[in-house]
Each structure stands twice: as C-alpha cells, then as structure tokens.
Amino acid sequence: MGHQKLKYMDNIEHIAELIHQSFEERTAVRDQILSQARSLTRHCANAIRAAHRNERELASQHLIQARQIVEAFHGIQDRYPDLYYAGYAQDALKEYAESKIVFSLLDGPELPTPEELELEYAVYLQGLAESVGELRRRCLDTLLNDHPEEAERLLEHMDDIYAILVTMDYPDAITGGLRRLTDLARGIIERTRGDLMVSLRQAKLERSLRRVENRLGQAPPSDD
C-alpha cells in the first residue's frame, strides 16, 4: 500500500511539474506578444505621424522595424495559435495595415496587398477602414495649406475604400467587426466631403470678390 501511495505521489508531482513548465512557457510567450504588440503599435503610430509631416525617410524606418515584429509574430502564430489569436497581436497588426496603407496613399494610388503585408484578410480590411480617419486628417491639412486638388484626390481614395468595405457583407465573426468600422468610415467621409465643399465654395467666392475688386480698381473715375 505504501509503495502504491509513493508511486501515486511521484506520478501526480510529475504531471504537475509538466503543467507548470507548460504554463511558465506560455506565460512568457504571452508577455512577449504583449511587449511586441505595444512596440508594433508605437512604430506604426510614429510612422503615420512622420508621414503626415512629410518625413518619408523616418516613416520608412519605423515601418521597417514594424515589419520585423510582424515577421516575429508569424513564428508565434505557428507554435501558439490560441495566444496569437487572443487579440493583442491582431489589434497591433491592424495598426500595421493602417500605417502601410496610409503611407502608400499619401503619395500615390497604389495600395499594398494583404499578401505583400502578410496579413489575414480581416485584419487588412480593418486597417483599410481605419485608414480613412488618417486620410481625412491629411485632407484637412491640405485644405489649410490651400491645396484643394490634393484634398480631392484623397477624398476619392476614401470613396474607393468605402465602396470596397460595403461589399464585405459577412458576419462579424468572419470580418472581425468590420461593419462598425465601415459605418464609422462613412461618417468620416461625409464630414470630409462637407468640409471640402465649404472650402471650395469659399475659395470660389474669394476669387469672385478679387475679380470685382480688380475691375473696380481699374474703372475710370466718375465725372461726379
């Protein structure tokens, strides 16, 4: 009986030790994911900030560092898929998609593809939806600097993005809550369109007033 009890205790302690080791390892991986997710989010935010300031080289440096973290996430995805999909990594990857999309659209019409970014489609679409807010910010900046043609170009991109988002009529479990982001994007685009129209009308009115002032200034003096 004593021998059986001893064997039982050895067995249960061995099982407990294996569980401890597994939990210790998973806890370390979870902490690593949280740290990398914070770092990724920070690099993406800094990249967008630099892009808005036309500091393209600095933005590129942040995006290169962000890419390295994204690649590290892939190894975690293979070994610990449950931790990878717990939410921390996905939120940070969405920020990465947004920063890459904004960086590309501020200078041209070319969008990076999900495959180029090595991102899942749902995460990519979430980043695409959230890029609309940053494009609005750039639109307002260009209007303040009297570049309405650039604001119109960016608004066209925003319209194109929304046109794609509304076709993704799938359950939130598939898209990761894309419907809410699409509704937010629509409101942002409508406000931006209104701001652009007001700015264009004001500019047109100011040009008309200047033409009137010029004609009045060139008119011959009255005999009266």
C-alpha positions in Angstrom: 0.0 0.0 0.0 2.8 2.4 0.9 4.6 1.6 -2.3 1.5 2.4 -4.3 1.0 5.6 -2.5 4.6 6.6 -3.2 4.2 5.8 -6.9 0.9 7.8 -7.0 2.6 10.8 -5.4 5.6 10.6 -7.8 3.1 10.4 -10.8 1.0 13.4 -9.7 4.0 15.5 -9.0 5.4 14.7 -12.4 2.2 15.7 -14.0 2.1 18.9 -12.0 5.7 19.7 -13.0 4.9 19.3 -16.7 1.9 21.6 -16.3 4.0 24.2 -14.5 6.6 24.1 -17.3 3.9 24.5 -19.9 2.2 27.4 -18.1 5.6 29.1 -17.5 6.4 28.8 -21.2 3.0 30.1 -22.3 3.1 32.9 -19.8 6.5 34.0 -21.2 5.1 33.8 -24.8 2.1 35.9 -23.8 4.3 38.5 -22.2 6.4 38.5 -25.3 3.3 39.1 -27.5 2.1 41.9 -25.3 5.5 43.6 -25.4 5.9 43.2 -29.2 2.3 44.4 -29.8 3.0 47.6 -27.8 6.2 48.1 -29.8 4.4 47.4 -33.1 1.7 49.9 -32.3 4.2 52.5 -31.3 6.2 52.2 -34.5 3.1 52.4 -36.6 1.8 55.5 -34.9 5.3 57.1 -35.3 5.3 56.1 -39.0 1.9 57.8 -39.6 3.0 60.9 -37.7 6.2 61.2 -39.7 4.3 60.6 -43.0 1.9 63.5 -42.1 5.0 65.7 -41.6 6.4 64.6 -45.0 9.3 62.9 -43.2 9.2 59.9 -45.5 12.6 58.5 -44.5 11.7 58.5 -40.8 8.4 56.9 -41.6 10.1 54.2 -43.7 12.5 53.4 -40.8 9.6 52.9 -38.4 7.8 50.7 -40.9 10.9 48.5 -41.4 11.1 48.0 -37.6 7.3 47.2 -37.6 7.8 44.7 -40.4 10.4 42.8 -38.3 7.9 42.5 -35.4 5.2 41.3 -37.9 7.5 38.6 -39.1 8.3 37.5 -35.5 4.5 37.2 -34.9 4.3 34.5 -37.7 6.5 32.2 -35.6 4.3 32.6 -32.6 1.2 32.0 -34.8 2.6 28.6 -35.8 3.5 27.5 -32.3 0.8 29.1 -30.2 -2.2 29.9 -32.3 -4.5 30.4 -29.4 -2.3 33.1 -27.9 -1.7 34.7 -31.3 -5.5 35.0 -31.8 -6.2 36.2 -28.3 -6.5 39.8 -29.6 -3.3 41.5 -28.6 -1.4 40.7 -31.8 -4.5 41.2 -34.0 -5.0 44.7 -32.8 -1.4 45.6 -33.4 -1.4 44.1 -36.8 -4.5 46.2 -37.7 -2.4 49.2 -36.9 0.4 47.9 -39.1 -2.1 47.5 -42.0 -3.4 51.1 -41.4 0.1 52.6 -41.3 1.3 50.9 -44.5 -1.9 51.8 -46.4 -1.8 55.5 -45.3 1.9 55.7 -46.1 1.2 54.4 -49.6 -1.9 56.5 -50.3 -0.4 59.8 -49.2 1.9 59.8 -52.2 0.1 57.7 -54.8 -2.7 55.4 -55.8 -1.0 52.1 -55.1 -2.3 50.0 -52.2 -0.2 47.3 -50.6 -1.9 44.0 -50.9 -2.7 41.7 -47.9 -0.2 39.2 -49.4 2.5 41.8 -49.5 1.9 42.7 -45.9 1.5 39.0 -44.9 -1.8 39.8 -43.2 -5.0 38.0 -43.0 -7.9 39.5 -45.0 -10.0 40.5 -42.0 -7.1 42.3 -40.3 -6.2 44.0 -43.6 -9.8 45.3 -44.1 -9.9 46.6 -40.6 -6.7 48.6 -41.2 -8.1 49.8 -44.5 -11.3 51.1 -42.8 -9.3 52.9 -40.1 -7.0 54.5 -42.7 -10.0 56.7 -43.7 -9.6 58.7 -40.5 -5.9 59.4 -41.2 -6.8 60.4 -44.8 -9.3 62.9 -43.5 -6.7 64.4 -41.3 -4.4 64.9 -44.4 -7.4 66.3 -46.3 -7.9 69.0 -43.7 -4.2 69.8 -43.6 -4.1 70.2 -47.4 -7.1 72.5 -47.3 -5.5 74.7 -44.6 -2.4 74.9 -46.9 -4.6 75.8 -50.0 -4.2 72.6 -51.9 -7.8 71.6 -52.6 -6.7 69.4 -55.5 -4.8 67.1 -53.1 -7.8 67.0 -50.8 -10.0 66.0 -53.7 -7.5 63.2 -54.6 -7.5 61.8 -51.1 -11.3 62.1 -50.8 -11.5 60.0 -54.0 -9.4 57.3 -52.3 -11.7 57.4 -49.3 -14.7 56.9 -51.5 -13.0 54.0 -53.2 -12.2 52.4 -49.8 -15.7 52.7 -48.7 -17.0 51.3 -51.9 -15.0 48.2 -51.2 -15.9 48.0 -47.5 -19.6 48.0 -48.1 -19.3 44.9 -50.3 -17.9 42.9 -47.3 -21.4 42.0 -46.0 -20.3 39.0 -43.9 -20.8 38.1 -40.2 -18.7 39.9 -37.7 -17.2 36.6 -36.6 -15.6 36.4 -40.1 -14.6 40.1 -40.6 -13.7 40.9 -37.0 -16.4 43.6 -36.6 -15.8 45.3 -39.9 -19.4 46.5 -40.2 -18.9 49.0 -37.3 -15.7 50.3 -38.8 -17.4 50.7 -42.2 -20.2 52.8 -40.6 -17.6 55.0 -38.9 -15.7 55.4 -42.2 -18.9 56.5 -43.9 -19.5 59.3 -41.3 -15.8 60.4 -41.7 -16.1 60.6 -45.5 -19.4 62.5 -45.3 -17.9 65.1 -42.9 -14.8 65.4 -45.1 -16.9 65.9 -48.2 -18.8 68.7 -46.5 -15.6 70.4 -45.3 -14.2 70.2 -48.9 -17.3 71.6 -50.4 -17.3 74.5 -47.9 -13.7 75.2 -48.6 -14.1 75.1 -52.4 -17.1 77.5 -52.2 -15.2 79.9 -50.0 -12.3 79.8 -52.4 -14.6 80.4 -55.4 -16.2 83.3 -53.6 -12.9 84.9 -52.7 -11.8 84.6 -56.3 -15.0 86.3 -57.4 -14.6 89.1 -54.9 -11.0 89.7 -56.1 -12.1 89.9 -59.7 -14.8 92.5 -58.7 -12.2 94.5 -56.7 -9.8 94.5 -59.6 -12.5 95.7 -62.0 -13.5 98.4 -59.6 -9.9 99.4 -59.2 -9.4 99.7 -63.0 -12.6 101.6 -63.6 -12.2 105.3 -64.8 -13.1 107.9 -62.2 -16.7 109.2 -62.3 -17.4 112.8 -63.5 -19.3 113.3 -60.3 
